[in-house]
Amino acid sequence: MKRLVLGALLTVLAGSCRDSNGKPTAPSPEARVEELVQALTPISATVTSDISDAHFHRGMQLTAELSAAEPEVGRAALRALQARKEKIIAVERGLLTVAAKSATQDALPLLENLVSQYGPSLDLRTEAALLLGEVAPERALPILEPMVLRKTRNQTTPPVEFLVVAWVTACDKTGRSPVPELCDVATNLFQEGSARVRAVKELGKRPDPRGEKALRAILVESTGDGYLRRMAAQALLATLPRETACAVLRAVGDKEADLNMLRFLADMVEKNCGS
């Protein structure tokens, strides 16, 4: 509760500063960043839900507002992040977001280090990967590619699911197709399940013969991952001509041994393919 009161007091004080003529003056970049820190610092779990919700929405609002502010605010956020002793992930994420979006060139070395180097929390490194793909896509591609294409799981890197998201963002922003790498992740039996699902869902947004081949392979995969196979079936339906997709679903259904998967395929054919 004390933190909430302090945050409100800082807001009032920032808005009440006046110049020698009595006119309100804009708060300094440091004051705006401190207001953000207070807004993102968790408050007591005993407060009522309306206070908790207002605190949460204020933090989201300030993060978006300062992310679009002048570079001086981003630099102030970067300095505040680098000087912090207390590790509060919501605050660190907010400061990193503001720095990356409003002072990208200043924040770029930190983003690259967070993505590439073991040490900081995986939460912050994951946020850095997502931001890097968004604000510096050209630079993100060579950094993210080997991480996305890693053949075995690595507990010291951000989760591959989010690396895939960052990779797709960077590719879309630079006009590069992410399909080859998505196919690699989607068909890699040693890859994290969540990463494979994410790759399949992304392939379902991008009609491409390479993606079709990967999705067909996953649809008949015998690993027992029924959810992944269902996602592959839906992706094929979304990216192939309806007649072709229906033929594939029927052909797989004719040889399907898993009763649950067979029911799923039959339902898809009934709803999408007619009699």
Accessible surface in RSA format (square Angstrom, percent):
REM  Atomic radii and reference values for relative SASA: ProtOr
REM  Chains: A
REM  Algorithm: Lee & Richards
REM  Probe-radius: 1.40
REM  Slices: 20
REM RES _ NUM      All-atoms   Total-Side   Main-Chain    Non-polar    All polar
REM                ABS   REL    ABS   REL    ABS   REL    ABS   REL    ABS   REL
RES MET A   1   106.78  55.3  90.64  60.0  16.14  38.4  79.96  68.0  26.82  35.5
RES LYS A   2   184.90  90.2 176.83 108.5   8.07  19.2 122.67 110.4  62.23  66.3
RES ARG A   3   106.46  44.7 104.58  53.3   1.88   4.5  30.38  41.5  76.08  46.1
RES LEU A   4    44.45  24.8  42.68  30.5   1.77   4.5  44.30  31.1   0.15   0.4
RES VAL A   5    90.40  59.5  87.48  79.2   2.92   7.0  89.96  78.2   0.44   1.2
RES LEU A   6    78.76  43.9  76.52  54.7   2.25   5.7  78.43  55.1   0.34   0.9
RES GLY A   7    12.17  15.0   0.00   N/A  12.17  15.0  11.25  30.9   0.92   2.1
RES ALA A   8    57.34  52.7  48.13  74.3   9.21  21.0  54.93  77.4   2.41   6.4
RES LEU A   9    90.00  50.1  86.29  61.7   3.71   9.3  89.54  62.9   0.46   1.2
RES LEU A  10    49.86  27.8  47.02  33.6   2.84   7.1  47.03  33.0   2.83   7.6
RES THR A  11    55.78  39.7  52.46  53.2   3.32   7.9  45.87  61.6   9.91  15.0
RES VAL A  12    96.53  63.5  88.19  79.8   8.34  20.1  94.79  82.4   1.75   4.7
RES LEU A  13    93.44  52.0  92.70  66.3   0.74   1.9  92.81  65.2   0.63   1.7
RES ALA A  14    17.05  15.7  10.93  16.9   6.12  13.9  16.46  23.2   0.59   1.6
RES GLY A  15    54.29  66.9   0.00   N/A  54.29  66.9  37.57 103.1  16.71  37.4
RES SER A  16    58.08  49.1  42.96  57.3  15.12  34.8  36.07  76.8  22.01  30.8
RES CYS A  17    61.91  46.8  54.61  60.9   7.30  17.2  17.85  45.2  44.06  47.5
RES ARG A  18   146.00  61.3 113.29  57.7  32.71  77.9  35.19  48.1 110.81  67.2
RES ASP A  19    59.32  41.6  42.61  42.4  16.71  39.5  29.01  68.3  30.31  30.2
RES SER A  20   121.01 102.3  72.03  96.1  48.99 112.8  59.73 127.2  61.29  85.9
RES ASN A  21   119.07  82.1  86.17  83.3  32.90  79.2  19.21  46.2  99.86  96.5
RES GLY A  22    37.88  46.7   0.00   N/A  37.88  46.7  27.63  75.8  10.26  23.0
RES LYS A  23   132.96  64.9 131.65  80.8   1.30   3.1  76.64  69.0  56.32  60.0
RES PRO A  24    89.60  65.3  68.61  62.5  20.99  76.3  68.66  56.7  20.94 130.1
RES THR A  25    52.79  37.5  42.38  43.0  10.41  24.8  40.05  53.8  12.73  19.2
RES ALA A  26    93.28  85.8  61.07  94.2  32.21  73.3  66.82  94.1  26.46  70.1
RES PRO A  27    47.43  34.6  34.72  31.6  12.71  46.2  40.38  33.3   7.05  43.8
RES SER A  28    53.26  45.0  42.33  56.5  10.93  25.2  38.89  82.8  14.37  20.1
RES PRO A  29    36.53  26.6  36.53  33.3   0.00   0.0  36.53  30.2   0.00   0.0
RES GLU A  30    94.17  54.1  87.73  66.4   6.43  15.3  61.62 119.2  32.55  26.6
RES ALA A  31    40.20  37.0  28.23  43.6  11.97  27.2  34.99  49.3   5.21  13.8
RES ARG A  32    49.24  20.7  48.50  24.7   0.74   1.8   8.68  11.9  40.56  24.6
RES VAL A  33     4.97   3.3   4.97   4.5   0.00   0.0   4.97   4.3   0.00   0.0
RES GLU A  34    68.49  39.3  67.61  51.1   0.89   2.1  28.99  56.1  39.50  32.2
RES GLU A  35    20.85  12.0  20.04  15.2   0.81   1.9   5.29  10.2  15.56  12.7
RES LEU A  36     0.00   0.0   0.00   0.0   0.00   0.0   0.00   0.0   0.00   0.0
RES VAL A  37    14.85   9.8  14.75  13.3   0.10   0.2  14.85  12.9   0.00   0.0
RES GLN A  38    21.68  12.1  20.07  14.7   1.62   3.8   0.98   2.1  20.71  15.7
RES ALA A  39    10.59   9.7   3.26   5.0   7.33  16.7   8.46  11.9   2.13   5.6
RES LEU A  40    27.70  15.4  20.13  14.4   7.57  19.0  22.67  15.9   5.03  13.5
RES THR A  41     8.94   6.4   8.94   9.1   0.00   0.0   5.20   7.0   3.74   5.7
RES PRO A  42    73.05  53.2  62.77  57.2  10.27  37.3  70.46  58.2   2.58  16.0
RES ILE A  43    28.58  16.3   7.48   5.6  21.10  50.9  10.72   7.7  17.87  48.5
RES SER A  44    43.48  36.7  26.66  35.6  16.81  38.7  28.38  60.4  15.10  21.2
RES ALA A  45   108.91 100.1  66.36 102.4  42.55  96.8  77.78 109.5  31.13  82.5
RES THR A  46   126.34  89.9  93.11  94.4  33.23  79.2  82.13 110.3  44.21  66.8
RES VAL A  47    21.94  14.4   2.92   2.6  19.02  45.8   8.85   7.7  13.09  35.5
RES THR A  48    85.22  60.6  77.27  78.3   7.95  18.9  81.79 109.9   3.43   5.2
RES SER A  49    84.63  71.5  73.86  98.6  10.78  24.8  43.72  93.1  40.91  57.3
RES ASP A  50    97.48  68.3  86.09  85.7  11.39  26.9  48.60 114.4  48.88  48.7
RES ILE A  51    55.68  31.7  52.38  39.0   3.30   7.9  55.19  39.7   0.49   1.3
RES SER A  52    47.68  40.3  45.43  60.6   2.24   5.2  10.99  23.4  36.69  51.4
RES ASP A  53    79.27  55.5  78.56  78.2   0.71   1.7  16.63  39.1  62.64  62.5
RES ALA A  54    62.72  57.7  49.92  77.0  12.80  29.1  58.28  82.1   4.44  11.8
RES HIS A  55    22.63  12.4  18.53  12.9   4.10  10.5  18.02  18.6   4.61   5.4
RES PHE A  56   121.36  60.7 114.43  70.9   6.92  18.0 120.18  72.9   1.18   3.4
RES HIS A  57   113.84  62.2 111.12  77.2   2.72   7.0  73.00  75.2  40.84  47.5
RES ARG A  58    78.54  33.0  76.02  38.8   2.53   6.0  41.36  56.5  37.19  22.5
RES GLY A  59     0.82   1.0   0.00   N/A   0.82   1.0   0.82   2.3   0.00   0.0
RES MET A  60   112.16  58.1 106.74  70.6   5.42  12.9  82.55  70.2  29.61  39.2
RES GLN A  61   100.89  56.4  90.83  66.4  10.07  24.0  37.57  80.0  63.32  48.0
RES LEU A  62     4.28   2.4   4.28   3.1   0.00   0.0   4.28   3.0   0.00   0.0
RES THR A  63    23.81  16.9  23.81  24.1   0.00   0.0  21.73  29.2   2.08   3.2
RES ALA A  64    67.60  62.2  52.74  81.4  14.86  33.8  60.08  84.6   7.53  19.9
RES GLU A  65    82.05  47.1  67.55  51.1  14.50  34.5  38.45  74.4  43.60  35.6
RES LEU A  66     0.80   0.4   0.80   0.6   0.00   0.0   0.80   0.6   0.00   0.0
RES SER A  67    13.06  11.0   8.10  10.8   4.96  11.4   7.79  16.6   5.28   7.4
RES ALA A  68    92.51  85.1  53.47  82.5  39.04  88.8  64.28  90.5  28.23  74.8
RES ALA A  69    19.02  17.5   1.27   2.0  17.75  40.4  10.49  14.8   8.54  22.6
RES GLU A  70    82.53  47.4  73.27  55.4   9.26  22.0  41.97  81.2  40.55  33.1
RES PRO A  71    60.84  44.3  60.84  55.5   0.00   0.0  60.84  50.2   0.00   0.0
RES GLU A  72    87.24  50.1  85.29  64.5   1.96   4.7  43.14  83.4  44.10  36.0
RES VAL A  73     0.00   0.0   0.00   0.0   0.00   0.0   0.00   0.0   0.00   0.0
RES GLY A  74     0.00   0.0   0.00   N/A   0.00   0.0   0.00   0.0   0.00   0.0
RES ARG A  75    87.65  36.8  87.18  44.4   0.47   1.1  29.79  40.7  57.86  35.1
RES ALA A  76     4.81   4.4   1.30   2.0   3.52   8.0   1.74   2.4   3.08   8.1
RES ALA A  77     0.00   0.0   0.00   0.0   0.00   0.0   0.00   0.0   0.00   0.0
RES LEU A  78    17.94  10.0  17.94  12.8   0.00   0.0  17.94  12.6   0.00   0.0
RES ARG A  79   123.10  51.7 118.56  60.4   4.53  10.8  71.20  97.3  51.90  31.5
RES ALA A  80    28.00  25.7  18.47  28.5   9.53  21.7  26.63  37.5   1.38   3.6
RES LEU A  81    16.27   9.1   8.83   6.3   7.44  18.7   8.83   6.2   7.44  20.0
RES GLN A  82   117.06  65.5  79.58  58.2  37.47  89.2  35.58  75.7  81.48  61.8
RES ALA A  83    70.46  64.8  50.44  77.8  20.01  45.5  60.20  84.8  10.26  27.2
RES ARG A  84    45.72  19.2  29.68  15.1  16.05  38.2  13.81  18.9  31.91  19.3
RES LYS A  85   187.23  91.3 162.53  99.7  24.70  58.8 111.16 100.1  76.07  81.0
RES GLU A  86    93.76  53.8  83.84  63.4   9.91  23.6  45.64  88.3  48.12  39.3
RES LYS A  87   154.86  75.5 124.56  76.4  30.31  72.2  87.22  78.5  67.64  72.0
RES ILE A  88    24.32  13.8  20.88  15.6   3.44   8.3  24.32  17.5   0.00   0.0
RES ILE A  89    55.80  31.8  51.07  38.0   4.74  11.4  51.18  36.9   4.62  12.5
RES ALA A  90    39.12  36.0  33.73  52.1   5.39  12.3  36.77  51.8   2.35   6.2
RES VAL A  91     0.03   0.0   0.03   0.0   0.00   0.0   0.03   0.0   0.00   0.0
RES GLU A  92     9.97   5.7   9.97   7.5   0.00   0.0   0.00   0.0   9.97   8.1
RES ARG A  93    92.52  38.8  92.43  47.1   0.09   0.2  19.81  27.1  72.71  44.1
RES GLY A  94     5.24   6.5   0.00   N/A   5.24   6.5   4.91  13.5   0.33   0.7
RES LEU A  95     0.05   0.0   0.05   0.0   0.00   0.0   0.05   0.0   0.00   0.0
RES LEU A  96     0.00   0.0   0.00   0.0   0.00   0.0   0.00   0.0   0.00   0.0
RES THR A  97    15.77  11.2  15.77  16.0   0.00   0.0  10.31  13.8   5.46   8.3
RES VAL A  98     0.00   0.0   0.00   0.0   0.00   0.0   0.00   0.0   0.00   0.0
RES ALA A  99     0.07   0.1   0.07   0.1   0.00   0.0   0.07   0.1   0.00   0.0
RES ALA A 100     0.00   0.0   0.00   0.0   0.00   0.0   0.00   0.0   0.00   0.0
RES LYS A 101    84.99  41.5  60.11  36.9  24.88  59.2  19.93  17.9  65.06  69.3
RES SER A 102    12.18  10.3   0.00   0.0  12.18  28.0   5.49  11.7   6.69   9.4
RES ALA A 103     5.58   5.1   0.18   0.3   5.40  12.3   5.58   7.9   0.00   0.0
RES THR A 104    31.60  22.5  26.76  27.1   4.84  11.5  15.90  21.4  15.70  23.7
RES GLN A 105   138.97  77.7 125.96  92.1  13.00  31.0  62.66 133.4  76.30  57.9
RES ASP A 106    62.02  43.4  43.90  43.7  18.12  42.9  12.14  28.6  49.88  49.7
RES ALA A 107     0.01   0.0   0.01   0.0   0.00   0.0   0.01   0.0   0.00   0.0
RES LEU A 108    26.95  15.0  26.95  19.3   0.00   0.0  26.95  18.9   0.00   0.0
RES PRO A 109    79.58  58.0  74.81  68.2   4.77  17.3  79.27  65.4   0.32   2.0
RES LEU A 110    37.68  21.0  34.58  24.7   3.10   7.8  36.45  25.6   1.23   3.3
RES LEU A 111     0.00   0.0   0.00   0.0   0.00   0.0   0.00   0.0   0.00   0.0
RES GLU A 112    35.64  20.5  35.03  26.5   0.61   1.4   7.28  14.1  28.36  23.2
RES ASN A 113    69.74  48.1  68.63  66.3   1.11   2.7  10.19  24.5  59.56  57.6
RES LEU A 114     9.08   5.1   8.61   6.2   0.47   1.2   9.08   6.4   0.00   0.0
RES VAL A 115     0.00   0.0   0.00   0.0   0.00   0.0   0.00   0.0   0.00   0.0
RES SER A 116    67.24  56.8  37.05  49.4  30.19  69.6  30.64  65.3  36.60  51.3
RES GLN A 117   102.65  57.4  99.20  72.5   3.45   8.2  31.11  66.2  71.53  54.3
RES TYR A 118   172.22  80.4 144.10  82.0  28.12  73.2  96.08  72.2  76.14  93.9
RES GLY A 119    55.60  68.6   0.00   N/A  55.60  68.6  25.83  70.9  29.76  66.7
RES PRO A 120    56.98  41.5  38.33  34.9  18.65  67.8  50.19  41.4   6.79  42.2
RES SER A 121    57.99  49.0  39.37  52.5  18.62  42.9  49.76 106.0   8.23  11.5
RES LEU A 122    72.56  40.4  66.71  47.7   5.84  14.7  66.98  47.0   5.58  15.0
RES ASP A 123    71.14  49.8  68.11  67.8   3.03   7.2   2.76   6.5  68.38  68.2
RES LEU A 124    13.20   7.3  13.20   9.4   0.00   0.0  13.20   9.3   0.00   0.0
RES ARG A 125     2.94   1.2   2.94   1.5   0.00   0.0   0.00   0.0   2.94   1.8
RES THR A 126    17.15  12.2  17.15  17.4   0.00   0.0  14.84  19.9   2.31   3.5
RES GLU A 127    39.47  22.7  39.21  29.7   0.26   0.6   0.18   0.4  39.29  32.1
RES ALA A 128     0.00   0.0   0.00   0.0   0.00   0.0   0.00   0.0   0.00   0.0
RES ALA A 129     0.02   0.0   0.02   0.0   0.00   0.0   0.02   0.0   0.00   0.0
RES LEU A 130    49.31  27.5  44.75  32.0   4.56  11.5  45.15  31.7   4.15  11.2
RES LEU A 131     6.21   3.5   6.12   4.4   0.09   0.2   6.21   4.4   0.00   0.0
RES LEU A 132     0.00   0.0   0.00   0.0   0.00   0.0   0.00   0.0   0.00   0.0
RES GLY A 133     0.00   0.0   0.00   N/A   0.00   0.0   0.00   0.0   0.00   0.0
RES GLU A 134    68.50  39.3  61.92  46.8   6.58  15.7  15.38  29.7  53.13  43.4
RES VAL A 135    36.24  23.8  10.13   9.2  26.10  62.9  16.13  14.0  20.11  54.5
RES ALA A 136    12.85  11.8   6.59  10.2   6.26  14.2  12.85  18.1   0.00   0.0
RES PRO A 137    23.76  17.3  23.76  21.7   0.00   0.0  23.76  19.6   0.00   0.0
RES GLU A 138   126.76  72.8 117.26  88.7   9.50  22.6  57.60 111.4  69.16  56.5
RES ARG A 139   104.43  43.8  99.68  50.8   4.75  11.3  36.68  50.1  67.74  41.1
RES ALA A 140     0.00   0.0   0.00   0.0   0.00   0.0   0.00   0.0   0.00   0.0
RES LEU A 141    24.23  13.5  23.98  17.2   0.25   0.6  24.23  17.0   0.00   0.0
RES PRO A 142    74.36  54.2  56.41  51.4  17.95  65.2  62.10  51.3  12.26  76.2
RES ILE A 143    21.53  12.3  13.79  10.3   7.74  18.7  19.02  13.7   2.51   6.8
RES LEU A 144     0.00   0.0   0.00   0.0   0.00   0.0   0.00   0.0   0.00   0.0
RES GLU A 145    58.63  33.7  58.63  44.4   0.00   0.0   6.92  13.4  51.70  42.2
RES PRO A 146    83.50  60.9  69.78  63.6  13.71  49.8  77.01  63.6   6.49  40.3
RES MET A 147    17.15   8.9  15.89  10.5   1.25   3.0  13.07  11.1   4.08   5.4
RES VAL A 148     1.32   0.9   1.10   1.0   0.22   0.5   1.10   1.0   0.22   0.6
RES LEU A 149    51.96  28.9  47.06  33.7   4.91  12.3  47.45  33.3   4.52  12.2
RES ARG A 150    88.36  37.1  80.46  41.0   7.90  18.8  25.51  34.9  62.85  38.1
RES LYS A 151   121.13  59.1 117.34  72.0   3.79   9.0  94.74  85.3  26.39  28.1
RES THR A 152    88.16  62.7  84.95  86.1   3.21   7.6  60.89  81.8  27.27  41.2
RES ARG A 153   136.78  57.4 112.69  57.4  24.10  57.4  27.43  37.5 109.35  66.3
RES ASN A 154    42.85  29.6  33.61  32.5   9.24  22.2   7.93  19.1  34.92  33.8
RES GLN A 155   143.63  80.3 128.16  93.7  15.46  36.8  64.60 137.5  79.02  59.9
RES THR A 156    57.05  40.6  56.07  56.8   0.98   2.3  43.46  58.4  13.59  20.5
RES THR A 157    16.07  11.4  12.30  12.5   3.77   9.0   9.48  12.7   6.59  10.0
RES PRO A 158     0.54   0.4   0.02   0.0   0.51   1.9   0.02   0.0   0.51   3.2
RES PRO A 159    47.04  34.3  43.59  39.7   3.46  12.6  47.04  38.8   0.00   0.0
RES VAL A 160     7.59   5.0   7.59   6.9   0.00   0.0   7.59   6.6   0.00   0.0
RES GLU A 161    38.86  22.3  38.86  29.4   0.00   0.0   0.19   0.4  38.67  31.6
RES PHE A 162    75.89  38.0  75.89  47.0   0.00   0.0  75.89  46.0   0.00   0.0
RES LEU A 163     0.34   0.2   0.34   0.2   0.00   0.0   0.34   0.2   0.00   0.0
RES VAL A 164     0.20   0.1   0.20   0.2   0.00   0.0   0.20   0.2   0.00   0.0
RES VAL A 165    42.81  28.2  42.09  38.1   0.72   1.7  42.34  36.8   0.46   1.3
RES ALA A 166     0.43   0.4   0.00   0.0   0.43   1.0   0.43   0.6   0.00   0.0
RES TRP A 167     1.20   0.5   1.20   0.6   0.00   0.0   1.20   0.6   0.00   0.0
RES VAL A 168     9.02   5.9   9.02   8.2   0.00   0.0   9.02   7.8   0.00   0.0
RES THR A 169    38.73  27.5  34.71  35.2   4.01   9.6  19.40  26.1  19.32  29.2
RES ALA A 170     0.00   0.0   0.00   0.0   0.00   0.0   0.00   0.0   0.00   0.0
RES CYS A 171     0.05   0.0   0.00   0.0   0.05   0.1   0.00   0.0   0.05   0.1
RES ASP A 172    81.37  57.0  53.56  53.3  27.81  65.8  29.93  70.4  51.44  51.3
RES LYS A 173   116.52  56.8  78.60  48.2  37.92  90.3  35.84  32.3  80.68  85.9
RES THR A 174    40.31  28.7   5.82   5.9  34.49  82.2  13.51  18.1  26.80  40.5
RES GLY A 175    74.74  92.2   0.00   N/A  74.74  92.2  38.24 104.9  36.50  81.8
RES ARG A 176    87.13  36.6  76.56  39.0  10.57  25.2  38.07  52.0  49.06  29.7
RES SER A 177    50.12  42.4  36.21  48.3  13.91  32.0  38.77  82.6  11.35  15.9
RES PRO A 178     4.77   3.5   4.77   4.4   0.00   0.0   4.77   3.9   0.00   0.0
RES VAL A 179     3.69   2.4   3.69   3.3   0.00   0.0   3.69   3.2   0.00   0.0
RES PRO A 180    54.90  40.0  43.29  39.5  11.61  42.2  47.86  39.5   7.04  43.7
RES GLU A 181     9.84   5.7   9.26   7.0   0.58   1.4   1.27   2.5   8.58   7.0
RES LEU A 182     1.47   0.8   1.30   0.9   0.18   0.4   1.41   1.0   0.07   0.2
RES CYS A 183    17.80  13.5  17.65  19.7   0.15   0.4  17.26  43.7   0.54   0.6
RES ASP A 184    38.11  26.7  29.11  29.0   9.00  21.3  13.57  31.9  24.54  24.5
RES VAL A 185     0.48   0.3   0.21   0.2   0.26   0.6   0.48   0.4   0.00   0.0
RES ALA A 186     0.00   0.0   0.00   0.0   0.00   0.0   0.00   0.0   0.00   0.0
RES THR A 187    55.50  39.5  40.38  40.9  15.12  36.0  23.45  31.5  32.05  48.5
RES ASN A 188    17.75  12.2  10.68  10.3   7.07  17.0  11.63  28.0   6.12   5.9
RES LEU A 189   102.88  57.3  76.38  54.6  26.50  66.6  76.58  53.8  26.30  70.8
RES PHE A 190   149.23  74.7 139.92  86.7   9.31  24.2 145.55  88.2   3.68  10.5
RES GLN A 191     5.96   3.3   2.62   1.9   3.34   7.9   0.28   0.6   5.68   4.3
RES GLU A 192    33.84  19.4  33.70  25.5   0.14   0.3  15.61  30.2  18.22  14.9
RES GLY A 193    32.18  39.7   0.00   N/A  32.18  39.7  26.51  72.8   5.67  12.7
RES SER A 194    56.50  47.7  41.38  55.2  15.12  34.8  36.87  78.5  19.63  27.5
RES ALA A 195     0.00   0.0   0.00   0.0   0.00   0.0   0.00   0.0   0.00   0.0
RES ARG A 196    10.85   4.6  10.85   5.5   0.00   0.0   2.82   3.9   8.03   4.9
RES VAL A 197    19.26  12.7  19.26  17.4   0.00   0.0  19.26  16.7   0.00   0.0
RES ARG A 198    71.26  29.9  69.97  35.7   1.29   3.1   1.96   2.7  69.30  42.0
RES ALA A 199     0.00   0.0   0.00   0.0   0.00   0.0   0.00   0.0   0.00   0.0
RES VAL A 200     0.05   0.0   0.05   0.0   0.00   0.0   0.05   0.0   0.00   0.0
RES LYS A 201    86.66  42.3  77.17  47.4   9.48  22.6  40.83  36.8  45.83  48.8
RES GLU A 202    11.27   6.5  11.27   8.5   0.00   0.0   0.00   0.0  11.27   9.2
RES LEU A 203     0.89   0.5   0.00   0.0   0.89   2.2   0.00   0.0   0.89   2.4
RES GLY A 204    13.10  16.2   0.00   N/A  13.10  16.2   4.89  13.4   8.21  18.4
RES LYS A 205   136.52  66.6 104.79  64.3  31.73  75.5  77.96  70.2  58.56  62.4
RES ARG A 206    46.90  19.7  42.31  21.6   4.59  10.9  19.42  26.5  27.48  16.7
RES PRO A 207    98.18  71.6  73.76  67.2  24.42  88.8  74.98  61.9  23.20 144.2
RES ASP A 208    29.97  21.0  18.76  18.7  11.20  26.5   4.33  10.2  25.63  25.6
RES PRO A 209   110.15  80.3 102.29  93.2   7.85  28.6 104.17  86.0   5.97  37.1
RES ARG A 210   117.04  49.1 109.85  56.0   7.19  17.1  64.30  87.9  52.74  32.0
RES GLY A 211     1.39   1.7   0.00   N/A   1.39   1.7   1.39   3.8   0.00   0.0
RES GLU A 212    44.23  25.4  42.18  31.9   2.05   4.9   7.79  15.1  36.44  29.8
RES LYS A 213   159.44  77.8 154.57  94.8   4.88  11.6  99.93  89.9  59.51  63.4
RES ALA A 214     7.33   6.7   3.12   4.8   4.22   9.6   6.95   9.8   0.38   1.0
RES LEU A 215     1.44   0.8   1.44   1.0   0.00   0.0   1.44   1.0   0.00   0.0
RES ARG A 216    95.06  39.9  92.23  47.0   2.82   6.7  34.84  47.6  60.22  36.5
RES ALA A 217    55.15  50.7  41.97  64.8  13.18  30.0  49.19  69.3   5.96  15.8
RES ILE A 218     0.77   0.4   0.66   0.5   0.11   0.3   0.77   0.6   0.00   0.0
RES LEU A 219     0.38   0.2   0.38   0.3   0.00   0.0   0.38   0.3   0.00   0.0
RES VAL A 220    92.45  60.8  70.72  64.0  21.72  52.3  72.59  63.1  19.85  53.8
RES GLU A 221    26.13  15.0  16.80  12.7   9.33  22.2  16.99  32.9   9.14   7.5
RES SER A 222   115.93  98.0  78.32 104.5  37.61  86.6  50.90 108.4  65.04  91.1
RES THR A 223    71.61  50.9  32.48  32.9  39.13  93.3  41.61  55.9  30.00  45.4
RES GLY A 224    71.63  88.3   0.00   N/A  71.63  88.3  41.14 112.9  30.49  68.3
RES ASP A 225    47.50  33.3  39.82  39.6   7.68  18.2  19.53  46.0  27.97  27.9
RES GLY A 226    20.25  25.0   0.00   N/A  20.25  25.0  15.28  41.9   4.98  11.1
RES TYR A 227   112.85  52.7 106.96  60.9   5.89  15.3  87.14  65.5  25.71  31.7
RES LEU A 228     0.06   0.0   0.06   0.0   0.00   0.0   0.06   0.0   0.00   0.0
RES ARG A 229    20.86   8.8  20.86  10.6   0.00   0.0   1.44   2.0  19.42  11.8
RES ARG A 230    57.28  24.0  57.28  29.2   0.00   0.0  17.45  23.8  39.83  24.1
RES MET A 231    25.54  13.2  22.87  15.1   2.67   6.4  16.45  14.0   9.09  12.0
RES ALA A 232     0.00   0.0   0.00   0.0   0.00   0.0   0.00   0.0   0.00   0.0
RES ALA A 233     0.00   0.0   0.00   0.0   0.00   0.0   0.00   0.0   0.00   0.0
RES GLN A 234    81.42  45.5  76.14  55.6   5.28  12.6  25.64  54.6  55.78  42.3
RES ALA A 235     5.85   5.4   1.77   2.7   4.09   9.3   5.38   7.6   0.47   1.2
RES LEU A 236     0.36   0.2   0.36   0.3   0.00   0.0   0.36   0.2   0.00   0.0
RES LEU A 237    25.28  14.1  20.31  14.5   4.97  12.5  20.31  14.3   4.97  13.4
RES ALA A 238    73.51  67.6  33.25  51.3  40.26  91.6  44.13  62.1  29.38  77.8
RES THR A 239    20.83  14.8   5.77   5.9  15.06  35.9   5.85   7.9  14.99  22.7
RES LEU A 240    23.46  13.1  12.84   9.2  10.62  26.7  13.86   9.7   9.60  25.8
RES PRO A 241    92.21  67.2  78.89  71.9  13.32  48.4  91.45  75.5   0.76   4.7
RES ARG A 242   125.09  52.5 116.87  59.6   8.22  19.6  46.98  64.2  78.11  47.3
RES GLU A 243   150.47  86.4 139.84 105.8  10.63  25.3  59.47 115.0  91.00  74.3
RES THR A 244    52.38  37.3  47.49  48.1   4.89  11.6  29.10  39.1  23.28  35.2
RES ALA A 245     0.10   0.1   0.00   0.0   0.10   0.2   0.00   0.0   0.10   0.3
RES CYS A 246     5.63   4.3   5.63   6.3   0.00   0.0   3.74   9.5   1.89   2.0
RES ALA A 247    57.28  52.7  48.30  74.5   8.99  20.4  53.02  74.7   4.27  11.3
RES VAL A 248    12.75   8.4   9.32   8.4   3.42   8.2  12.75  11.1   0.00   0.0
RES LEU A 249     0.64   0.4   0.22   0.2   0.41   1.0   0.22   0.2   0.41   1.1
RES ARG A 250    94.46  39.7  89.36  45.6   5.10  12.1  51.99  71.1  42.47  25.7
RES ALA A 251    56.02  51.5  47.89  73.9   8.12  18.5  53.86  75.9   2.15   5.7
RES VAL A 252    18.33  12.1  13.28  12.0   5.05  12.2  17.55  15.3   0.78   2.1
RES GLY A 253    13.93  17.2   0.00   N/A  13.93  17.2   8.49  23.3   5.44  12.2
RES ASP A 254   125.19  87.7  86.88  86.5  38.31  90.6  27.44  64.6  97.75  97.5
RES LYS A 255   184.96  90.2 152.72  93.7  32.25  76.8 103.73  93.4  81.23  86.5
RES GLU A 256    29.96  17.2   9.83   7.4  20.13  47.9   3.42   6.6  26.53  21.7
RES ALA A 257    95.26  87.6  65.57 101.2  29.69  67.5  74.39 104.8  20.87  55.3
RES ASP A 258    68.84  48.2  58.57  58.3  10.28  24.3  21.79  51.3  47.05  46.9
RES LEU A 259   114.81  63.9 110.37  79.0   4.44  11.2 110.39  77.5   4.42  11.9
RES ASN A 260    92.87  64.0  88.84  85.9   4.03   9.7  12.65  30.4  80.22  77.5
RES MET A 261     1.79   0.9   1.62   1.1   0.16   0.4   1.62   1.4   0.16   0.2
RES LEU A 262    63.04  35.1  63.04  45.1   0.00   0.0  63.04  44.3   0.00   0.0
RES ARG A 263   149.55  62.8 141.19  72.0   8.36  19.9  70.99  97.0  78.56  47.6
RES PHE A 264    41.02  20.5  34.19  21.2   6.82  17.8  40.24  24.4   0.77   2.2
RES LEU A 265     2.02   1.1   1.95   1.4   0.08   0.2   2.02   1.4   0.00   0.0
RES ALA A 266    56.92  52.3  46.20  71.3  10.72  24.4  53.09  74.8   3.83  10.1
RES ASP A 267    57.58  40.3  54.79  54.5   2.79   6.6  18.46  43.4  39.13  39.0
RES MET A 268    13.23   6.9  12.24   8.1   0.99   2.4  13.23  11.2   0.00   0.0
RES VAL A 269    25.07  16.5  25.07  22.7   0.00   0.0  25.07  21.8   0.00   0.0
RES GLU A 270   134.16  77.0 114.45  86.6  19.71  46.9  42.49  82.2  91.67  74.8
RES LYS A 271   153.67  75.0 115.34  70.8  38.34  91.3  75.84  68.3  77.83  82.9
RES ASN A 272    45.18  31.2  30.94  29.9  14.23  34.3   4.51  10.8  40.67  39.3
RES CYS A 273    23.91  18.1   0.00   0.0  23.91  56.2   6.59  16.7  17.33  18.7
RES GLY A 274    49.90  61.5   0.00   N/A  49.90  61.5  38.45 105.5  11.45  25.6
RES SER A 275   152.78 129.1  86.69 115.7  66.09 152.3  85.45 182.0  67.33  94.3
END  Absolute sums over single chains surface
CHAIN  1 A    14244.6      11619.5       2625.0       8436.7       5807.9
END  Absolute sums over all chains
TOTAL         14244.6      11619.5       2625.0       8436.7       5807.9
